Amino acid sequence: MSEKSPIDPGWAWAPYRPDAERPWNLRRAAHLYRRAAFGGRWREIEQALGAGPERSVARLLQPEADVAAFQQSYHDYESSAIDPESPSTDVLQEWWLRRILESPHPLLEKMTLFWHNHFAISNERLPNAARLQRHVQSLRSQALGRFEPLLQGVVSGPAVFLTLNADKNTRTRPNANLARAVLEQYCLGPGVCTPADVREAARALSGWIVEGGRLRYVEREHDGGVKTLLGRQGAWGRDDLLRIAVAHPATPAWIVRKLYRYLISETEEPPESLLTPLAESFAKDDDVGRLVGVMLRSNLFFSPVAYRQRVKSPLEFALGIARSLEGLIPTAPLGAALAGLGQNLCRPPTSQGWEGGRLWITAATLIGRDNLAAALLAPSGEYQGRLDPAKTASQHGCHDDAQAAGWFFDLLLGGDLAAEVRHSLLSGRGRSTSVPGGPAQAARQFVHAIVTLPEYQLA
């Protein structure tokens, strides 16, 4: 995306309308489900092909299934399984991964993960699984809602105060940690506010104290004096700080830029001129769901600028295999495996979250991905043989090796693979049909070869 050939923002964010040059096809439908749903099951992709891009995005944003009932049942499962006094988040992680696998609203989980990374609250600094669960539940409740209520929910709980060592905010000793995070990380982005703004924001947060694991407001400890915050004067308190920060023009620009990297492309920094229309529109209503819908429906999303321009995180890699092959795998070993690949779901590495991108891919993590794929596809072991590619292919009408091979290419890669690579894999499959374990094991090996290709590492 060079300045020599700038992209017209009007074209970029207009809805994609299929035509002879840019048809709605398997390649684009699979791309949509990789980005918005951790990969698609075959019936979902077939449904998307029949429905077209507009209706497919609408279904991802607002599924027809009873999402509320599903969420309540999983919330109950988590709450009953988690020891409220335990520092371990293993059970929370297991249920979260399983929720993602089974959710009728995968885009909601995708956005919950986005906000989890944005706020980057970690069990390492919050050694209480129940508090972390409540924080994640708060993120999920507004993940596709409005940004200001989402932010208010985060700052209204003890998790963020404890994580940032900001649990004592008194009038005489205001703590700047949360104030700095709100301004520089959650809202405006880096390089916008001044040290004076941070000091004034800390004064606005004074009086909020965590005691016995609960956040409470102690009025006598609040500094009620006049403060100058981002150029505005008043006797500001916590809610004023959030309102002023959200209303600052840098905030929608920062959120839009981060969502662009998450949903469109992480390979190049987009010019400000491209993002300005989205930022201006988002500033009017701070509606995250609407903003996500604009991005997912756009010409730009379905163009080469976005296609395979993100590296899958370890979670996207593993759950993409499991969702596509329609298997409910054990999630306890999966959580440990993802942590080994650099993505411990409940422990973002820093207060900035996972940087991701090319940093997900190293010589060591490529070996780790290979090993994880082999374990997921094994006929026995810690994943109990729950993923059976041959059986899944047969259930979708593929009853011979040639049909199944073509279907695996379509399912896992949207049919988009260089002819020479396809030929090489098919040649290897032809030689492997007599392996011990018969056709079922041969199918497992063939799928393993596909999901360890460079193309499969890209979303």
PyMOL commands that set and color helices and strands:
alter all, ss='L'
color gray80, all
select helices_A, chain A and resi 9-13+26-37+42-51+53-61+67-81+90-102+106-119+129-142+147-155+158-163+176-187+195-205+219-221+238-247+250-263+272-285+288-297+314-324+332-340+357-360+363-377+389-395+401-413+419-432+438-451+454-457
alter helices_A, ss='H'
color red, helices_A
select strands_A, chain A and resi 208-211+214-217+227-229+232-234
alter strands_A, ss='S'
color yellow, strands_A
deselect
rebuild
show_as cartoon
